[in-house]
Amino acid sequence: MKRPSPEVIKALANTVRQYPEVLEWLEGWSTEELSRLPNATQNTALAQGRCQILNELVELIKKSPEYAAKSFLFILCKNCFE
């Protein structure tokens, strides 16, 4: 997965904090795609890729508040020693 910038992580954290239904919708979509995977007869690789991307996105969004806080502390500490 491409590593998002600190700004993107902060934006995701803010979005989930303000609009938790976004995460709920993505989790539902991810679950739905995962349940369809065993029955994928055509283009199985595409279905697997979709599930992987959705799962990674959901995990990133769930952890974004934690990552944003760590990123902020890293920048804060870095500025203290300059």
Backbone hydrogen bonds in HBPLUS format (Angstrom, degrees):
<---DONOR---> <-ACCEPTOR-->    atom                        ^
c    i                          cat <-CA-CA->   ^        H-A-AA   ^      H-
h    n   atom  resd res      DA  || num        DHA   H-A  angle D-A-AA Bond
n    s   type  num  typ     dist DA aas  dist angle  dist       angle   num
A0008-VAL N   A0005-SER O   3.07 MM   3  5.26 120.5  2.44 101.9 115.9     1
A0009-ILE N   A0005-SER O   3.06 MM   4  6.41 161.6  2.09 156.4 161.7     2
A0010-LYS N   A0006-PRO O   2.92 MM   4  6.11 158.4  1.97 145.5 151.4     3
A0011-ALA N   A0007-GLU O   2.94 MM   4  6.16 153.6  2.01 141.9 149.5     4
A0012-LEU N   A0008-VAL O   2.87 MM   4  6.16 155.8  1.93 151.1 157.4     5
A0013-ALA N   A0009-ILE O   2.91 MM   4  6.15 160.3  1.95 149.9 155.4     6
A0014-ASN N   A0010-LYS O   2.91 MM   4  6.15 160.5  1.95 150.2 155.3     7
A0015-THR N   A0011-ALA O   2.91 MM   4  6.07 156.1  1.97 145.7 152.6     8
A0016-VAL N   A0012-LEU O   2.96 MM   4  6.18 166.6  1.98 155.5 157.8     9
A0017-ARG N   A0013-ALA O   2.99 MM   4  6.13 153.8  2.06 144.7 152.5    10
A0018-GLN N   A0014-ASN O   2.93 MM   4  6.11 159.8  1.97 149.2 154.3    11
A0019-TYR N   A0015-THR O   2.66 MM   4  5.61 158.8  1.70 152.6 160.0    12
A0022-VAL N   A0019-TYR O   3.05 MM   3  5.87 163.8  2.08 124.1 128.3    13
A0024-GLU N   A0020-PRO O   3.18 MM   4  6.55 161.5  2.22 149.3 154.7    14
A0025-TRP N   A0021-GLU O   2.90 MM   4  5.98 155.3  1.96 142.0 147.9    15
A0026-LEU N   A0022-VAL O   3.00 MM   4  6.28 161.4  2.04 149.1 153.9    16
A0027-GLU N   A0023-LEU O   2.86 MM   4  6.05 160.2  1.89 153.5 159.2    17
A0028-GLY N   A0024-GLU O   2.94 MM   4  6.13 155.8  2.00 145.1 151.8    18
A0029-TRP N   A0025-TRP O   2.93 MM   4  6.17 157.7  1.98 149.3 155.4    19
A0030-SER N   A0026-LEU O   2.86 MM   4  6.02 159.7  1.90 148.3 154.1    20
A0031-THR N   A0027-GLU O   2.92 MM   4  6.10 161.7  1.96 148.8 153.6    21
A0032-GLU N   A0028-GLY O   2.91 MM   4  6.08 156.9  1.97 145.8 152.5    22
A0033-GLU N   A0029-TRP O   2.93 MM   4  6.16 162.7  1.96 152.5 156.6    23
A0034-LEU N   A0030-SER O   2.94 MM   4  6.12 157.0  1.99 148.0 154.9    24
A0035-SER N   A0031-THR O   2.94 MM   4  6.16 149.6  2.03 145.9 153.7    25
A0036-ARG N   A0032-GLU O   3.14 MM   4  6.39 137.5  2.33 140.5 151.4    26
A0036-ARG N   A0033-GLU O   3.20 MM   3  5.14 128.8  2.48  92.5 105.9    27
A0037-LEU N   A0033-GLU O   3.14 MM   4  6.29 124.4  2.47 139.0 152.7    28
A0037-LEU N   A0034-LEU O   3.30 MM   3  5.18 142.7  2.45  93.7 103.9    29
A0039-ASN N   A0036-ARG O   3.05 MM   3  5.58 140.2  2.21 114.9 125.8    30
A0040-ALA N   A0037-LEU O   3.09 MM   3  5.20 168.3  2.10 113.2 116.4    31
A0046-LEU N   A0043-ASN O   3.17 MM   3  5.43 124.9  2.49 101.0 113.7    32
A0047-ALA N   A0043-ASN O   3.28 MM   4  6.71 157.0  2.33 147.9 153.8    33
A0048-GLN N   A0044-THR O   2.88 MM   4  6.16 158.6  1.93 155.3 161.5    34
A0049-GLY N   A0045-ALA O   2.90 MM   4  6.03 157.4  1.95 145.3 151.7    35
A0050-ARG N   A0046-LEU O   2.93 MM   4  6.14 155.4  1.99 147.7 154.2    36
A0051-CYS N   A0047-ALA O   3.09 MM   4  6.32 158.9  2.13 145.5 150.6    37
A0052-GLN N   A0048-GLN O   2.93 MM   4  6.19 158.8  1.98 149.3 155.5    38
A0053-ILE N   A0049-GLY O   2.91 MM   4  6.10 169.2  1.92 154.8 157.1    39
A0054-LEU N   A0050-ARG O   2.99 MM   4  6.12 167.8  2.00 150.6 154.4    40
A0055-ASN N   A0051-CYS O   2.92 MM   4  6.04 161.3  1.95 148.6 154.2    41
A0056-GLU N   A0052-GLN O   2.93 MM   4  6.13 162.8  1.96 153.1 157.6    42
A0057-LEU N   A0053-ILE O   2.90 MM   4  6.05 158.0  1.95 151.1 157.6    43
A0058-VAL N   A0054-LEU O   2.91 MM   4  6.08 161.5  1.94 150.9 155.6    44
A0059-GLU N   A0055-ASN O   2.98 MM   4  6.18 163.1  2.01 148.9 153.5    45
A0060-LEU N   A0056-GLU O   2.93 MM   4  6.09 159.5  1.97 146.6 152.5    46
A0061-ILE N   A0057-LEU O   2.93 MM   4  6.12 162.3  1.96 150.2 155.0    47
A0062-LYS N   A0058-VAL O   2.90 MM   4  6.10 156.8  1.95 150.0 156.7    48
A0063-LYS N   A0059-GLU O   3.02 MM   4  6.19 152.2  2.10 146.3 153.4    49
A0064-SER N   A0060-LEU O   2.86 MM   4  5.79 114.3  2.30 140.4 157.1    50
A0064-SER N   A0061-ILE O   3.34 MM   3  5.02 149.2  2.45  92.3 101.1    51
A0066-GLU N   A0063-LYS O   3.06 MM   3  5.40 117.2  2.47 109.0 123.6    52
A0067-TYR N   A0063-LYS O   2.94 MM   4  6.20 163.2  1.97 158.4 164.0    53
A0068-ALA N   A0064-SER O   2.79 MM   4  5.84 159.7  1.83 152.4 157.8    54
A0069-ALA N   A0065-PRO O   3.06 MM   4  6.22 154.7  2.13 141.4 147.6    55
A0070-LYS N   A0066-GLU O   3.03 MM   4  6.30 160.3  2.07 149.5 154.8    56
A0071-SER N   A0067-TYR O   2.84 MM   4  5.99 159.2  1.88 150.2 156.5    57
A0072-PHE N   A0068-ALA O   2.94 MM   4  6.11 155.9  2.00 145.3 151.5    58
A0073-LEU N   A0069-ALA O   2.97 MM   4  6.22 161.7  2.00 149.3 154.0    59
A0074-PHE N   A0070-LYS O   2.88 MM   4  6.08 156.0  1.94 149.7 156.4    60
A0075-ILE N   A0071-SER O   3.03 MM   4  6.26 162.5  2.06 149.4 153.4    61
A0076-LEU N   A0072-PHE O   2.89 MM   4  6.07 159.3  1.93 149.8 156.3    62
A0077-CYS N   A0073-LEU O   2.85 MM   4  6.01 166.2  1.87 151.8 155.1    63
A0078-LYS N   A0074-PHE O   2.89 MM   4  5.95 155.9  1.95 145.9 153.4    64
A0079-ASN N   A0075-ILE O   3.00 MM   4  6.17 156.0  2.05 146.3 151.8    65
A0080-CYS N   A0076-LEU O   3.19 MM   4  6.46 135.4  2.40 137.3 149.1    66
A0080-CYS N   A0077-CYS O   3.10 MM   3  5.03 127.8  2.38  93.0 107.1    67
A0081-PHE N   A0078-LYS O   3.29 MM   3  5.57 138.3  2.48 101.7 111.6    68
